Amino acid sequence: MDGYGIPLGMVGLIAGFLVAFWLKGRILSQKVRAAEKEAVAIIEESKHKAETLLKEAEVGMKETLFRMKSDFDNEAKETRAELKKRETRLVQKEETLDRKLEQVEQRDQEITRRERLVQKREQKIEARELEYDTLIEEQKHQLEKICGLTSEQAKDLLIRAMENEARFEAAKLVKKIENETKELADKKSKKILATAIQRYAGDFVAERTVSVVPLPNDEMKGRIIGREGRNIRALEAATGIDLIIDDTPEAVILSGFNPVRREVARLSLLRLISDGRIHPARIEDVVKKVGLEVDQTIKEAGEQAAFDLGVHGLHAELVRYIGRLKYRTSYSQNVLQHSLEVGFLAGIMASELGLNMKLARRMGLLHDIGKAIDHEVEGPHAVIGSKLAKKYGENSKVVHAIASHHEDVPPNSVYAFLVQAADGLSGARPGARKELLENYVKRLEDLEKIANEFKGVANTYAIQAGRELRVIVESDKVTDDEAFLLSKDIARKIEESLNFPGQIKVTVIRETRAVELANSN
């Protein structure tokens, strides 16, 4: 320790610290001076560079200004030249316009002069027209005095003569066009129809509109009626069919609008007669079992019809409706058999025309599907059938063909016309349908009556079971051309007045007979 009581080590430490602090200050001051020198040098260098950049910028600006001035001078020179050219063109146009204006003024003067001439001519023409009108009126009066007709009567006479002449000319033209068309179309259509008929042979009609159940003896009628009529009431209630038990020997007649129910009643009655046990409980049991059997038969009939025609993908309900047609008749023609015929015929004609045969067969098979339920729904069977087909997923072509086969809807495709033709062909072929004698005779009388209403008709004859109507006309009242038009008028009147299957041919016959007697000497 020193004289003050401080350790020597501490004194040395403090002395070292002071020396270090002094050295650090010297170093910092040196660095500060060096930094100041460097800053001065940087500033000097920056000033030098700035002066250099300013000089370069001044030089560049002068060059740019010189170049811009040169460009401006060139552009100004070009603009002056262009303006001079435009000025020259404007002067030329102005001169041209002046010349045209002079021409227009000259034309205007010429037009004015011509207008004056035209006005004078119009005045002269008007004066002449008045003179001509006066002369014409005088001539009319003279003609009326000479011929004894007024001008209106003469006009009517002339108009009638022109109408008759135009009618005859039109008849000749229509006849010529039809003859030319027939020459082209008859061969092809007859060939197609003949091919379809040759390739399909249908059955003859042998069905009735009511069902008759034979009985082993007349005593069975009493058993069917039962005590106090219980059996017959039970049978009618279970089947929905009326039983007619009259004086007809050994027979019971079943009458009902629904053909399927009538078939169920017929089979049930046959089974009850065969079994011999006839009472209400037994009747209900048998009718129920027969109903199931008939439903199965209907399904199988529909499937078989679709299989025979090669029609696939039909909805199950449509198949059932097709099968129900087995028990439906139209003009005593079985509708299922008719639908098969139409399908075959439409398919044959479609194949001859190079169309889709399967689609045509499908349309033909389904065309009368509405008859399966037309007694349950109001409306034409064609419209009912189209709605039914649409409901069960048939395409729009099939739906339209069904709806239009009786023209409830106008046909718009060749398939619709094929179905129409096949339907008419199936219904019109010999033996296809039966008619009651009264209806048959009335239709013949109506045909002859319609034809007799026309002027110039002498006699009419309905032949070939009403398929053809021959009309004999008076040759002195009906010309050849009028006979041609008369056949069309009669055919149109028949279409509007009568309902008939197939088609009716109208033949108008006009002949001139010259008769002279040779006397003996």
Summary of the structure (lengths in Angstrom):
residues: 521
radius of gyration: 56.0
end to end distance: 208.9
largest distance: 212.6
contacts: 1416
relative contact order: 0.05
helix: 71%
strand: 7%
